[in-house]
Amino acid sequence: MVGINEDYDKLEGGYLFPEIGRIVGKFLERNPGTNVLKLGIGNTSEPLTPAVIEGLERGVKNLADVKTYRGYGDEQGEKRLREAIANNYNHRGIELDVSEIFVSDGAKPDSANIQSIFGAGNIAVQDPSYPVYVDTNVIAGRTGKFNKVTSQYEDIIYMPCNVENNFFPDVPEEKADLIYLCNPNNPTGTVATKNQLKTFVDYAIENEAVIIYDAAYQAFITDPKLPRSIYEVPEAKDCAIEINSFSKSHGFTGVRLGWSVVPKDLVVENTEPGKVNSLWNRRQTTFFNGASNIAQEGGIAALSEKGLKESQGLVNYYLRNGEIIKEGVESLGLKAYGGAPYIWMETPDKMPSWEFFDKLLEESYVVGTPGAGFGPSGEGFFRLSPHGHREDIEKAVESIVYNLKL
Ligand SMILES: Cc1ncc(COP(=O)(O)O)c(C=O)c1O
């Protein structure tokens, strides 16, 4: 009889957001009809832009005509889309060959799957960070058990991000082999400088480590001096894989489209240049049959001049929502950080974050995300998401300001 993958049993609790959904469900059973205001999961709320809709419609119409109908496409993605992505990097002075770009159905699957092309090694993560990096390495068997006292998995290097280091970690003292960096970071909403990224590129080259760089929120970087891609740091192509998404920048959360960049220059122990790239190609062509051709037409449109301009409007909308949340929290005398796009607030009197979750729900009917769900250094913090209609954001902030008992 076949057994199960017992590494799944090492996972602590359920995945964060279903867990929150379960608690909110219980609250609604006790308080039927309550209008719960959601600043929890980072789900987009505003419609796709006209340019993207035109692209998606073109994709659908192509399927209606025998002359333009296409079935399976290249697993790596439509060449026109990969060229458009390469072109966008080129505007920031980064040269990529289309063979280094792999289109996918999103940054979550890519950031989950990328570890599968590497062997055993030490994992390092920002603490707090997007839970997918840790959980997928637990499932892959690269970690030990969860320690309930430290709230850490054994054999993972946690790199604390806190007020003292402006929420960007120091390079690890031990030797890390696979380093996950997310910039702007989810959940802190803070943005790294080029020098900060350079410390990791230097570390990775010196220690023959690989950086998995998640740039899903790069569109929320407003300061033109700050890097939007790790490849703005010289030599990053020798050590970094970049993962990106159309979800947050163009509203594709439900459409599903992303990409990863695996440079040919990237080498790991005992490999020649190009080997890691070819492994990811092998992985994708074996496990994945390509992103939807409709979504890819939408993606090509999103990266056109008109598409980019329109999507900037969406990004600005969420950024403004974030400012409204931050102003509300600060008006209560509480500290709030980030804004790209998440707001990372300190809980009152360092209250445990799950306790604050209950308090906010019970008193203000607002759902946020407990900082502890993103790693032990998230304890004492709370994430508020700016994704939502403006009137809902305003209602939620008003309810926090008037109803939260401090
Ligand atoms: C850091 C980070 N990466 C990736 C994703 C998911 O991106 P996608 O929708 O492209 O799968 C999210 C979604 O919240 C995220 O926060």
The ligand as an ORCA input file, in Angstrom:
! r2SCAN-3c Opt
* xyz 0 1
  C       4.941     37.646     -2.347
  C       3.910     37.049     -3.227
  N       4.298     36.332     -4.275
  C       3.397     35.775     -5.087
  C       2.042     35.923     -4.878
  C       1.049     35.257     -5.749
  O       1.146     35.712     -7.052
  P       0.273     35.065     -8.198
  O      -1.116     35.572     -8.083
  O       0.964     35.516     -9.452
  O       0.344     33.572     -8.064
  C       1.591     36.656     -3.800
  C       0.147     36.803     -3.550
  O      -0.326     37.302     -2.597
  C       2.562     37.237     -2.953
  O       2.184     37.935     -1.890
*
